[in-house]
Amino acid sequence: MEKYEGQNNYQIVNILRSQEALSIKLNDMRDGIKLQLLPYLLLNNDEKLATTVLTSQFMNENNQPISNELTVRVLYKFNTDLPISQDGTEKVKVQNYADLLSIFDTAIGVLRGILFEWLQGSSLQQPLPFIEIEEFVKDIRISFSK
């Protein structure tokens, strides 16, 4: 068996999740339930740290929440530059698109595993649909530490 050696520009430093148990409004359980997933990216240029924050919640067909939120944070330490930078004019520039996709792909994998465990025994526990990562990153909200 060959040993695979990845050339990541980062290391995972920490993984955190919200600790609340799953709470579902049972009277709202019917067809049309979807998972809302909100991506955030927090960047610290000075320390070369990036934190992906994924907040998920189940919604009914009227976009009303039927569950509490599950938040997963993954902290990455970069060896070189962060995948996104900001210049003095507040413009954001993607420096390394592959790293950006990679950290969110990793964070989504972590969320899927935690979500599967979090839903254990509920009527919502089922495989999550495929997430097209390039479409997903278009909705990222970005914040830089000062």
Secondary structure, DSSP 4 states (H G I P E B T S, - for coil): -PPP----SEEEEEEEE--PPP-B-GGG-STT-EEEEEEEEEEETTTTEEEEEEEEEEE-TTS-B-B--EEEEEEEEESS--SEEE-TTS-EEES-HHHHHHHHHHHHHHHHHHHHHHTTTSTT-SPPPP--HHHHGGG-EEEE--
